[in-house]
Amino acid sequence: MNLNLRKAIKSNIHGNSANDLEATIVDAIQSGEEKMLPGLGVLFELYWQNATEEDKHEVLDALEKAVQ
């Protein structure tokens, strides 16, 4: 079976509002299910691809602090 998970996730979230995306993120984190991690990864990838350099530095600083 040739499944493009990234494409499927993008298709599932296409057109979602900010509230929908927030609900997806919160649900994924609260559920703690491993199967939700690829979706969060795709959301982060989309963010990263569209972020300014300043936005990227802010996220990296926040992540660095979070992993300390």
N, C-alpha and C positions, 0 to 999 in steps of 0.2 A: 504494500500500500504506500503510495507516494502522497504524504500529507504535508502541506506547507503550513506549519503551525502559525508562523508569523503572519502569513496572508489571511488565515482564518480569523485570527484575533483582530487584525485590522478591519476585516469585514464586519465582525461582531460589534465593534465600537464605533464604526463609521457613523457620523452624524450625531453622536451622543453630545448632550449638553454638559456644561461644567458640573452641574449637579449630578448627572448620571455618572460621569467619570469619577467624581469624588465618592459616590456610593460604591462604585466598583472597587476603588482603592481601599476604602475603609473595610468593605466586606472581605476582600482578599486578606488584609492584615488581621482582622479579627478572627476569621475562620482558621487561620494558621495552616491551611491545607497546602501541601507542596504543589498540588496541581495548579494553584493560582499564580505561582511564581513566574511562569512564562508570560502571562498576561501583564504582570507588573513590569517585567523586563521590556516588553514591547512598548508599553506606555512610556517607560523611561527613554527608550531608544528614540521614539517619536519626539519627545521633549528635547532630547539632546541634539537631534538633527535640526531643530528649529530654534534653539537657544542662541542668544548672543554670547560673545566671549565673557562678558560681565556676568550673565546669568550662570554660565558654566562654572566660573570661579566661585560664585556664591554657593552653588550646589556642592562643589568640591570642598569648600571650607566647612559647610554644614555636615557633610558626610565624614570628613576628617574628625570633627569634634564628636560625632555620634559613635565612631568606632574606637574612641580612646578608652 
